[in-house]
Amino acid sequence: MITHNTTSLEQLHFDYELEAGLKPNYHIQLSGKADDPEWDAFLARTPGGHHAQTSLWGRVKAMHGWKIIRLVIRQGERIIAGAQILMRPTPIIGSVGYIPKGPVIASNDPGLPKLVFNEMRKLVKVHRIHYLILQPPDNGPELTTQLRLWGFRSSSIKAFPTATVLIDLRQNLDTILANMKSKTRYNIRLAQRKGITVRKGIEDDIPTFYRILVATSQRQNFSVYPERYYSELGRVFGQLGHFKIFLAEYQDQAVSAMFTIAFGDTVLFKRGGWSGQYGNYRPNEIMHWTAIQWAKSQGYHYYNFEGIDPLAAKALLQREPIPASLKDSVTRFKIGFGGLVVCLPDVYDYVHNPLLRWAYYSIYPKIAELAKTKGVANRFRTR
């Protein structure tokens, strides 16, 4: 039979009718504990597992008022599926939840996804989550065909990247370099000739990274979290070696900086910036090239640039030129490294209350560009 085991949560009693084809020894566990190494280890070894589903990420997001509930499904003692939901109240639409890169499922049982989503809907009801946003794992496009049947719709809030560039680190370095655009290779060599050096940073370098990030945000007009957010990110993820800073320097002066999250088989570029100085010496190209070499030396399989413009991705996959508006964009910079362009599952949302559901899908598109609406979208972003 299917049983429910709660940990650090009020007792929840769910009735679930066992359907034909479901294995009889699934156990459903609900947890609200901040630190869950077993869950994190499950994600690290499972295809599609992502750092944004870890208890580590939940601890960082707690700084912004998010609470977590973790749905874990076991077969015997082994975790085979689950999802971490982050929840918080908002002044506009009431309690909201989000599931980045989940649920994660490590079983071929065709009935298991439905079980997971049934349990998620129950949690939404019990915790009075009026609005839930979800993006399936990178390897979970098959889930998207079922989401509409389960009440989800494609979301107009694009909180997470839906396209990216992956460098396959299982190739040798000469091949990786040869696959780059000629201009990117030239810029890497130029940086070396001009004396740009790159070093791996430590937690004490976070203020330097933050100073450069703020300078970038002021030039490009985007907002950044407070410095303490990045300090907490470095502290929580750095304890297990998942957080890495890289700094490009000229004459011992940091001119570019970035950090990555190394998790599972992937090193993921999360955030970076340029001071505005010595740009003609190409510090950003050699900084990423150094990070790629480091990731390969550590045995990781992929280097993920985390996000390019989806229109550019579709054009490239159809062997068409990217839009002219992206000629000098970050997207153009990333595709210059010659990796595999990948379209990721779309973002979906679910509104539990029927009246709110009607209002959201009927009225929301008309106000989606308002500043308050954009503020709601920013609450979900994984950066």
C-alpha positions as CSV (number, residue, x, y, z in Angstrom):
1,M,0.0,0.0,0.0
2,I,0.9,3.7,-0.2
3,T,1.7,5.3,3.1
4,H,2.4,8.9,4.2
5,N,5.1,9.8,6.6
6,T,5.4,13.4,7.8
7,T,8.6,15.0,9.2
8,S,8.6,18.5,10.8
9,L,5.1,19.3,9.5
10,E,1.6,19.2,10.9
11,Q,0.0,15.8,10.4
12,L,-1.6,15.5,7.0
13,H,-3.9,12.6,6.2
14,F,-4.4,11.9,2.5
15,D,-6.5,9.2,0.9
16,Y,-5.1,7.9,-2.3
17,E,-6.8,5.3,-4.4
18,L,-4.3,2.8,-5.7
19,E,-4.6,2.6,-9.5
20,A,-3.8,-0.4,-11.6
21,G,-0.2,-0.6,-12.5
22,L,1.2,1.3,-9.5
23,K,3.7,-0.6,-7.4
24,P,2.3,-1.4,-3.9
25,N,5.4,-0.4,-1.9
26,Y,5.6,3.4,-2.4
27,H,5.9,5.5,0.7
28,I,5.2,9.2,0.6
29,Q,7.2,11.4,3.0
30,L,6.7,15.1,3.6
31,S,9.5,17.2,5.1
32,G,10.1,20.8,6.0
33,K,13.6,20.4,7.3
34,A,16.1,22.9,6.1
35,D,19.0,20.5,5.6
36,D,18.4,17.3,3.8
37,P,21.7,15.6,2.5
38,E,19.9,12.4,1.4
39,W,17.6,14.4,-0.9
40,D,20.5,16.4,-2.2
41,A,22.4,13.2,-2.9
42,F,19.4,11.8,-4.8
43,L,19.4,14.9,-7.0
44,A,23.1,14.8,-7.6
45,R,23.1,11.2,-9.0
46,T,19.7,11.4,-10.9
47,P,19.5,12.7,-14.5
48,G,17.6,16.0,-14.4
49,G,18.6,16.7,-10.8
50,H,19.4,20.4,-10.3
51,H,20.8,22.6,-7.6
52,A,17.6,24.6,-7.6
53,Q,15.8,21.6,-6.1
54,T,18.3,21.1,-3.3
55,S,17.8,21.8,0.3
56,L,20.8,24.1,-0.1
57,W,18.9,26.3,-2.5
58,G,16.0,26.3,-0.1
59,R,18.2,27.6,2.7
60,V,19.4,30.4,0.5
61,K,15.9,31.4,-0.7
62,A,14.8,31.4,3.0
63,M,16.6,34.8,3.2
64,H,13.8,36.2,1.0
65,G,11.0,34.8,3.0
66,W,10.5,31.4,1.2
67,K,9.5,28.3,3.2
68,I,9.9,24.8,1.8
69,I,7.9,21.6,1.8
70,R,9.6,18.6,0.3
71,L,7.5,15.8,-1.2
72,V,9.6,12.6,-1.3
73,I,8.5,9.2,-2.7
74,R,10.4,6.1,-1.7
75,Q,10.4,2.6,-2.9
76,G,11.5,0.7,0.2
77,E,14.4,2.9,1.6
78,R,15.3,4.3,-1.7
79,I,14.2,7.7,-3.0
80,I,12.8,7.4,-6.5
81,A,10.9,10.7,-7.0
82,G,10.0,14.0,-5.4
83,A,9.7,17.7,-5.6
84,Q,10.7,20.6,-3.4
85,I,8.1,23.4,-3.3
86,L,9.1,26.9,-2.2
87,M,6.2,28.9,-0.7
88,R,5.6,32.5,0.4
89,P,2.8,35.0,0.7
90,T,2.6,37.9,-1.7
91,P,0.6,41.1,-1.4
92,I,-1.0,40.7,-4.9
93,I,-2.2,37.1,-5.4
94,G,-1.9,35.5,-1.9
95,S,0.3,32.5,-1.2
96,V,2.4,31.4,-4.1
97,G,4.7,28.4,-4.7
98,Y,7.3,27.5,-7.2
99,I,9.0,24.3,-8.3
100,P,12.2,25.0,-10.3
101,K,13.4,22.0,-12.3
102,G,11.0,19.6,-10.7
103,P,9.6,17.1,-10.0
104,V,12.6,14.8,-10.4
105,I,11.7,11.2,-11.2
106,A,14.2,8.3,-11.2
107,S,11.9,5.5,-12.3
108,N,10.3,4.2,-15.5
109,D,7.0,3.4,-13.8
110,P,4.4,5.1,-16.0
111,G,2.1,5.7,-13.0
112,L,4.6,7.5,-10.9
113,P,4.4,11.0,-12.5
114,K,0.6,11.0,-12.0
115,L,1.1,10.0,-8.3
116,V,3.6,12.8,-7.9
117,F,1.3,15.4,-9.4
118,N,-1.7,14.1,-7.4
119,E,0.2,14.6,-4.2
120,M,1.4,18.0,-5.3
121,R,-2.1,19.2,-5.9
122,K,-3.1,18.0,-2.4
123,L,-0.2,20.0,-0.9
124,V,-1.4,23.1,-2.8
125,K,-4.8,22.7,-1.3
126,V,-3.7,22.0,2.2
127,H,-1.2,24.9,2.3
128,R,-3.6,27.2,0.5
129,I,-1.2,28.0,-2.4
130,H,-3.3,30.0,-4.8
131,Y,-0.7,30.1,-7.5
132,L,2.0,27.5,-8.4
133,I,4.7,28.0,-11.1
134,L,6.7,25.0,-12.3
135,Q,9.4,24.2,-14.8
136,P,10.2,20.5,-15.4
137,P,13.7,19.3,-15.3
138,D,15.9,19.7,-18.3
139,N,15.5,16.1,-19.2
140,G,11.7,16.1,-18.6
141,P,10.0,17.2,-21.8
142,E,7.8,14.2,-21.6
143,L,6.2,15.7,-18.5
144,T,5.1,18.7,-20.5
145,T,2.7,16.6,-22.6
146,Q,0.9,15.7,-19.4
147,L,0.9,19.0,-17.6
148,R,-2.2,20.4,-19.3
149,L,-4.1,17.2,-18.4
150,W,-3.2,17.9,-14.8
151,G,-4.5,21.5,-14.9
152,F,-1.3,23.4,-15.8
153,R,-0.9,26.0,-18.6
154,S,2.0,27.5,-20.3
155,S,3.0,30.6,-18.1
156,S,3.4,34.1,-19.3
157,I,5.9,34.6,-16.5
158,K,9.2,33.4,-17.9
159,A,11.0,33.0,-14.6
160,F,13.6,30.5,-15.8
161,P,15.6,30.1,-19.0
162,T,14.0,28.0,-21.7
163,A,17.1,27.7,-23.8
164,T,20.8,27.4,-23.1
165,V,24.2,26.4,-24.5
166,L,26.0,23.3,-23.2
167,I,29.7,22.5,-23.6
168,D,30.3,18.8,-23.7
169,L,33.3,18.4,-21.4
170,R,33.8,14.7,-22.4
171,Q,35.5,16.0,-25.5
172,N,39.2,16.9,-25.4
173,L,40.1,20.5,-24.9
174,D,41.5,20.9,-28.5
175,T,38.1,19.8,-29.8
176,I,36.2,22.2,-27.5
177,L,38.4,25.0,-28.6
178,A,38.1,24.1,-32.3
179,N,34.3,24.2,-32.0
180,M,34.3,27.8,-30.9
181,K,33.7,30.7,-33.2
182,S,36.9,31.9,-34.7
183,K,36.4,35.3,-33.0
184,T,36.0,33.7,-29.6
185,R,39.2,31.8,-30.0
186,Y,41.0,35.0,-31.2
187,N,39.7,36.9,-28.1
188,I,41.0,34.2,-25.8
189,R,44.5,34.4,-27.3
190,L,44.3,38.2,-27.3
191,A,43.6,38.2,-23.5
192,Q,46.5,35.9,-23.0
193,R,48.8,38.2,-25.0
194,K,47.6,41.3,-23.2
195,G,48.4,39.8,-19.8
196,I,44.9,38.9,-18.5
197,T,45.2,36.2,-15.8
198,V,42.4,34.2,-14.2
199,R,42.3,32.7,-10.8
200,K,39.8,30.7,-8.7
201,G,38.5,32.9,-6.0
202,I,37.6,32.1,-2.4
203,E,34.7,33.2,-0.1
204,D,36.7,36.4,0.8
205,D,36.5,37.5,-2.9
206,I,32.7,37.8,-2.8
207,P,32.9,41.6,-2.1
208,T,35.0,42.0,-5.2
209,F,32.6,40.0,-7.3
210,Y,29.7,42.0,-5.9
211,R,31.4,45.3,-6.7
212,I,31.9,44.3,-10.3
213,L,28.3,42.9,-10.5
214,V,26.9,46.2,-9.2
215,A,29.0,48.1,-11.8
216,T,27.5,45.9,-14.5
217,S,24.0,46.3,-13.2
218,Q,24.3,50.1,-13.3
219,R,25.5,50.1,-16.9
220,Q,22.9,47.6,-18.1
221,N,20.0,48.7,-15.8
222,F,19.1,45.5,-14.0
223,S,18.6,44.9,-10.3
224,V,20.8,42.7,-8.0
225,Y,20.3,41.1,-4.7
226,P,22.1,42.5,-1.6
227,E,25.6,41.4,-1.1
228,R,24.6,39.3,1.9
229,Y,22.6,37.1,-0.5
230,Y,25.7,36.2,-2.4
231,S,27.6,35.7,0.8
232,E,25.0,33.2,2.0
233,L,25.0,31.5,-1.4
234,G,28.8,31.1,-1.2
235,R,28.7,29.9,2.4
236,V,25.9,27.3,1.9
237,F,27.0,25.9,-1.4
238,G,30.7,26.4,-0.8
239,Q,30.7,24.1,2.3
240,L,30.4,21.1,-0.1
241,G,32.5,22.6,-2.9
242,H,29.5,23.5,-5.2
243,F,30.3,27.3,-5.3
244,K,33.2,28.5,-7.4
245,I,34.3,32.1,-8.1
246,F,36.5,33.0,-11.0
247,L,38.2,36.4,-11.4
248,A,39.9,37.8,-14.5
249,E,42.7,40.3,-13.5
250,Y,44.9,42.8,-15.2
251,Q,48.0,43.8,-13.3
252,D,46.5,42.4,-10.1
253,Q,43.3,44.4,-10.6
254,A,40.0,42.4,-10.9
255,V,38.2,43.5,-14.1
256,S,35.7,40.6,-14.5
257,A,34.2,38.1,-12.0
258,M,31.7,35.3,-12.1
259,F,30.5,32.4,-10.0
260,T,29.4,28.9,-10.9
261,I,27.4,26.2,-9.2
262,A,28.9,22.8,-9.7
263,F,26.3,20.1,-9.1
264,G,25.8,16.6,-10.3
265,D,27.6,16.2,-13.7
266,T,27.3,19.9,-14.6
267,V,29.1,23.2,-13.8
268,L,26.5,26.0,-14.3
269,F,27.4,29.6,-14.9
270,K,25.1,31.6,-12.6
271,R,26.2,35.2,-12.6
272,G,29.0,37.4,-13.8
273,G,30.0,40.9,-14.4
274,W,32.6,43.2,-16.0
275,S,34.0,46.3,-14.3
276,G,33.9,48.4,-17.5
277,Q,37.7,48.5,-17.8
278,Y,40.1,46.8,-20.2
279,G,37.2,45.4,-22.2
280,N,39.3,45.5,-25.4
281,Y,41.6,42.9,-23.6
282,R,38.7,40.4,-23.6
283,P,38.7,39.3,-19.9
284,N,35.3,37.6,-20.1
285,E,36.3,35.1,-22.8
286,I,39.4,33.9,-21.1
287,M,37.5,33.8,-17.7
288,H,34.9,31.4,-19.2
289,W,37.6,29.4,-21.0
290,T,39.5,28.9,-17.7
291,A,36.2,27.8,-15.9
292,I,35.6,25.3,-18.7
293,Q,39.1,23.9,-18.4
294,W,38.6,23.7,-14.6
295,A,35.3,21.9,-14.9
296,K,36.7,19.3,-17.3
297,S,39.7,18.7,-15.0
298,Q,37.3,18.0,-12.1
299,G,35.5,15.3,-14.1
300,Y,32.2,17.2,-14.9
301,H,30.4,16.3,-18.1
302,Y,28.9,19.6,-19.0
303,Y,29.4,23.4,-18.7
304,N,26.1,25.1,-18.9
305,F,25.8,28.8,-19.7
306,E,22.3,29.0,-18.1
307,G,20.3,30.8,-20.6
308,I,20.2,32.3,-24.0
309,D,17.4,34.1,-25.9
310,P,14.9,31.4,-26.9
311,L,14.3,33.0,-30.3
312,A,18.0,32.8,-31.1
313,A,18.0,29.1,-30.0
314,K,15.1,28.3,-32.3
315,A,16.8,30.1,-35.2
316,L,20.1,28.3,-34.7
317,L,18.4,24.9,-34.4
318,Q,16.7,25.6,-37.7
319,R,20.1,26.6,-39.2
320,E,19.0,30.2,-39.5
321,P,20.8,33.4,-38.5
322,I,19.9,34.8,-35.1
323,P,17.8,38.0,-35.0
324,A,19.8,41.2,-35.8
325,S,18.8,42.7,-32.4
326,L,21.0,40.1,-30.7
327,K,24.1,40.9,-32.7
328,D,26.0,42.3,-29.7
329,S,24.1,40.5,-26.9
330,V,25.0,38.2,-24.1
331,T,23.4,35.4,-26.2
332,R,25.8,36.1,-29.1
333,F,28.7,36.0,-26.6
334,K,27.6,32.6,-25.2
335,I,27.0,30.9,-28.6
336,G,30.5,32.0,-29.6
337,F,31.8,29.2,-27.4
338,G,30.4,26.6,-29.9
339,G,28.4,24.5,-27.5
340,L,25.2,22.6,-28.1
341,V,22.2,24.8,-28.3
342,V,19.4,23.2,-26.3
343,C,15.7,24.2,-25.9
344,L,14.5,23.5,-22.3
345,P,11.0,22.7,-21.1
346,D,8.7,25.7,-20.8
347,V,7.5,27.3,-17.6
348,Y,3.9,26.3,-16.5
349,D,1.5,27.6,-13.9
350,Y,-1.4,26.2,-11.9
351,V,-4.2,28.2,-10.2
352,H,-6.1,26.1,-7.7
353,N,-9.2,28.2,-7.2
354,P,-11.5,28.1,-10.2
355,L,-12.6,31.8,-9.9
356,L,-9.0,32.9,-9.5
357,R,-8.1,30.7,-12.4
358,W,-10.6,32.4,-14.7
359,A,-9.5,35.8,-13.6
360,Y,-5.8,35.0,-14.1
361,Y,-6.1,33.6,-17.6
362,S,-8.6,36.1,-18.7
363,I,-7.3,39.4,-17.2
364,Y,-3.6,38.8,-16.4
365,P,-2.4,38.9,-20.0
366,K,-3.8,42.4,-20.3
367,I,-1.7,43.7,-17.4
368,A,1.4,41.5,-17.8
369,E,3.6,44.5,-18.6
370,L,2.8,46.5,-15.5
371,A,5.6,47.1,-13.1
372,K,3.9,45.3,-10.2
373,T,3.4,42.2,-12.4
374,K,7.1,42.2,-13.3
375,G,7.9,42.4,-9.6
376,V,6.0,39.2,-9.1
377,A,7.9,37.5,-11.8
378,N,11.2,38.6,-10.2
379,R,10.3,36.7,-7.0
380,F,10.6,33.4,-8.8
381,R,13.9,33.8,-10.7
382,T,16.5,31.2,-9.8
383,R,19.3,33.8,-9.9
